[in-house]
């Protein structure tokens, strides 16, 4: 669902035992067919190498995704004189790079004549290395830019044209821009329900230009008036070459700026309350460079990390989007640290519930001496579940109260990492600086206000233009 290229090599019983319910036999290709881009049962020692090569090629080509090769034990153990083929996709697999020129021309005329245009950049912009092309396009034609959550970082959030993230917990001004635009240029986005809310109320006055490399996504959820199938960077370049005059949208841009003022992401931090999570996120952002990589688990902390960190570069935001998998933060921080440049900081903003699921990954981080900083926003709740239970289920808490949480700073030390704890505002800056300066894995157990909630919020299936800023507005 996140279009991540991954190759899974899975062990299988010997070919003679397949179908007999042998010890640990699973119909792996059958089970994984719905969730892989392609999977293969490797039936021949002479072709198994080429099966794996093809899996690598398919994982990367076109819309990226996971592929799988199921390896029977006797095939893996067998000898062969055959060399594997170079990674290449099958001849039957075709990817359309350029959009239909006639539809590109029609879309360009629509943009030129628009008075309220908006760009919506999704994760496909980053996957397709189209961030720079989209930035140039937006700035050249002065079009306000909205992102999806996977698209965070594709456009600098400190630019005046940035409206930041739209959707369930998007900014009020981004959701207002989506709701009131007359032309929406969606690039590399699936238009999933976390973004759209109720489909019938999503961008109700807009004609949609939809750019995507996967034809299956076009008009799947939202009807595309101008379907542009192709590589994101290529199609944006096609549009840029076709447009002759920029849209006349001065009043629209002024309106977008007014919404940014009206629905500011400011927050209260009263001294008689525990630390507000937004304060910790902003302090981390201030202490790190623009190129710092942020990973998260899933829940309230994930949304605060979206909302209160200013992202200016692609591939600096790493999170679980399509499935919202708790526990994602630490493992992805480990992967990011290995892949990142040496001078890039890697920060994992996690929740206590998410961190508890995969904290054993600290043993890997310590073993490999990986310089990552984990900040646990600890509210002793599965916070997003508690927030929904309060808002929609009359405060009936079930399996969301975690007042038995361990002391994560001490657990970190037990693994061989550095552990820190924050309880007061005046400890935040110094503790963050010390943890970031430690050359190795460190964990900050930041005890935050257990009643802090994530707003703005659009209830599931709701109208993005009717976002709530407090629980009594839901």
ABEGO torsion letter per residue (X at the ends): XAGBBBBBBBBBBBAAABGAGBBGBBBAAAAAAAABABBBBBABAAAAAAAAAAAAAAAABEBBBBBBBBBBAAAAABBBABBBBBBBBBAABBBBABBBAAAAAAAAAAAAABABBBBBBBAAAAAAGAAAAAAAAAAAAGBBBBBBAAABGABBAABAABAEBBEAABBAAAAAAAAABABBBBBGBAGBAAAAEBAAABGAABBBBBBBABAAABGAABBBABBBBEBAAAAAAAAAAABABBBBAAAAAAAAAAAAAAABABBBBBAABBBBAAAAAAAAAAABBAABBBBBBBEAAAAAAAAABBBABBGABBBBAAAGBBGAAAAAAAAAAAABBAABBBBBBBBAAAAAAAAAAAAAAAAAGBBBBBBBBBAGBBAAAAAAAAAAAGGBBBGABBAABBBAAAAAAAAGBBBBBBABAAAAAAAAAAAAABBEBBBBBBBBBAABBBOBBBBBGBBAAABBABAAAX
